[in-house]
Amino acid sequence: MTNSRWITDKVSKLLPDPNAARSTQERLAATLGRPGEALSPRALRRLLAQLRAVVDPQLSEAEGGIRAQAMALWYAGAPANERRDLWLLMSEQFVADPQVAKAAQAELAAAAGTGDEAAAEVRFRRATVSPRRRLLQRFSAYAQGIRFLVDMRSELLPLLKSDKRLHALDVEMEYMFSTWFDVGFLELRRISWDSPASLIEKLIKYEAVHDIKSWSDVKNRLDSDRRCYGFFHPRLPDEPLIFVEVALMDHMADSIAPLLDESADLVNLDKATTATFYSISNTQAGLRGVSFGDSLIKRVVEALKQEFPRLKTFATLSPIPGFRHWLSKNLEAMLGKLDVKSRTSLAQSLRSEAAPADQVLASAQNVAAIPVGSPVRKALEQFAAHYLAQGLQDGRPIDAVARFHLGNGARVERIHWAADGSAKGHKQSFGLMVNYLYDLKKLDKHRAQLAAGAVPVSPVIEAMKP
């Protein structure tokens, strides 16, 4: 290697990578932009100045809100890459002063155990609050501000894995939304066929469990033997944040088809003893991490009991969305958990010596055709029971729907074969569905049991586990 090449090589290693993404601080200090950067350094400095003007301490809340609204108008017309620059500025440039925070922390430590400790703690908390929070508050001050922020976060979320610089903004927004959308500020409202058409259209749009196919379909779900309730926020009065669909019945549902059958007879409400929650849908992606479900179910149960005092049982008919994917990865291990008799029966039914995993999965392609006594059916039900009863990761159920209901204090009650004949149901769980039972007297007990690492299950489910 020549001396000149050696020097060039060594110097290049000392210089910053020209292809590496620059922080907003580096870009603000630069003269020229780089390929891949949306805004030039000059435009970025101008945008930062506009953001800082929004949180000018000399402004009233109303004036700050007007400036925030102007920023939102710019945002509405900006391309995606320029919007991302705005997020990066909000994330990286509106941070708490580390020196002030460090001094407040030292003061708190020195005051520990003294009469000044409480005041020192307050000063420390204030020192660690970022100006970013104040910025978000100013955006919330104008009429459509909260709508703007929720939509903005829904755009930001998909980029978090690829750009960790946005995490600070995301965490701050989740914190603020948890405060603004506290259930104490939410209104429980029944949605019926007499509700505005625009609201019913949103049910069709946001239904996440069982797709609504037509107006007659949604009419069936809002009929006299059904109830639908949603949580609404006063700043988003025509937008349900989450809604639940309920069927009033005289038994616990074991299949979704009758509930979605538009030609089915209406249930005699005088004989209804069971409320079946068969669909719960969050509508706002930007509110991810803000929990409404626990309070929604409690409030709905109270409303139903007041309207129908005969109701005694409150349960769900729920999908098992992660089961098939989990089983495809864990089938060999699950087959090993079967007793000798079960493995032998399964192998004989498959006309195989060892019941290989690929044959088990292939045999489950048409679950509706598998008879009641089939070893394949028994094995899949056992595996589903294990998945729901023992499938924990970091102390939490690995199935998303199980995590929601068990976290709310329900227990795994029954598993139903071929309960969802849709393509989606088969793809998720071979068509299996589950009842989660809400025993109102045991919700706290079940939560404590789950916190201790044991999933609450009925004796039926306990007996099914391999």
DAVEN-V826842 format. One record per backbone hydrogen bond with DSSP energy under -1.0 kcal/mol. NH is the residue of the N-H (numbers start at 1). CO is the residue of the C=O. If there is no record, write none. Layout:
NH:CO / NH:CO
This chain:
6:2 / 7:3 / 8:4 / 9:5 / 10:6 / 11:7 / 12:8 / 13:9 / 15:11 / 20:17 / 27:23 / 28:24 / 29:25 / 37:34 / 44:40 / 45:41 / 46:42 / 47:43 / 48:44 / 49:45 / 50:46 / 51:47 / 52:48 / 53:49 / 54:50 / 56:53 / 59:56 / 64:60 / 65:61 / 66:62 / 67:63 / 68:64 / 69:65 / 70:66 / 71:67 / 72:68 / 73:69 / 74:70 / 75:71 / 76:72 / 77:73 / 78:75 / 83:79 / 84:80 / 85:81 / 86:82 / 87:83 / 88:84 / 89:85 / 90:86 / 91:87 / 92:88 / 93:89 / 101:97 / 102:98 / 103:99 / 104:100 / 105:101 / 106:102 / 107:103 / 108:104 / 109:105 / 110:106 / 111:107 / 114:111 / 117:114 / 120:116 / 121:117 / 122:118 / 123:119 / 124:120 / 125:121 / 126:122 / 127:123 / 128:124 / 132:94 / 133:130 / 135:131 / 136:132 / 137:133 / 138:134 / 139:135 / 140:136 / 145:142 / 148:144 / 149:145 / 150:146 / 151:147 / 152:148 / 153:149 / 154:150 / 155:151 / 156:152 / 157:153 / 159:156 / 160:157 / 163:159 / 166:163 / 167:164 / 170:166 / 171:167 / 172:168 / 173:169 / 174:170 / 175:171 / 176:172 / 177:173 / 178:174 / 179:175 / 180:176 / 181:177 / 182:179 / 185:182 / 186:183 / 187:232 / 189:230 / 191:228 / 195:192 / 200:196 / 201:197 / 203:199 / 204:200 / 205:201 / 206:202 / 207:203 / 218:214 / 219:215 / 220:216 / 221:217 / 223:220 / 226:223 / 227:246 / 229:244 / 230:189 / 231:242 / 232:187 / 236:233 / 239:236 / 241:231 / 243:281 / 244:229 / 245:279 / 246:227 / 247:276 / 248:225 / 249:274 / 256:419 / 260:256 / 264:261 / 271:268 / 273:249 / 274:249 / 275:313 / 276:247 / 277:315 / 278:245 / 281:243 / 283:241 / 287:284 / 288:285 / 290:287 / 296:292 / 297:293 / 298:294 / 299:295 / 300:296 / 301:297 / 302:298 / 303:299 / 304:300 / 305:301 / 306:302 / 307:303 / 308:304 / 311:308 / 312:273 / 313:273 / 315:275 / 316:436 / 317:277 / 318:434 / 323:320 / 324:428 / 326:322 / 327:323 / 328:324 / 330:326 / 331:327 / 334:330 / 335:331 / 336:332 / 337:334 / 343:339 / 344:340 / 345:341 / 346:342 / 347:343 / 348:344 / 349:345 / 350:346 / 351:348 / 352:347 / 360:356 / 361:357 / 362:358 / 363:359 / 365:362 / 369:366 / 370:367 / 374:371 / 378:374 / 379:375 / 380:376 / 381:377 / 382:378 / 383:379 / 384:380 / 385:381 / 386:382 / 387:383 / 388:384 / 389:385 / 390:386 / 392:390 / 393:396 / 396:393 / 398:391 / 403:399 / 404:400 / 405:401 / 406:402 / 407:403 / 409:406 / 410:405 / 411:437 / 412:456 / 413:435 / 416:433 / 419:431 / 420:431 / 426:422 / 427:423 / 428:424 / 429:425 / 430:426 / 431:425 / 432:429 / 433:416 / 434:318 / 435:414 / 437:411 / 438:314 / 442:439 / 446:442 / 447:443 / 448:444 / 449:445 / 450:446 / 451:447 / 452:448 / 453:450 / 454:449 / 458:412 / 462:458 / 463:459 / 465:461
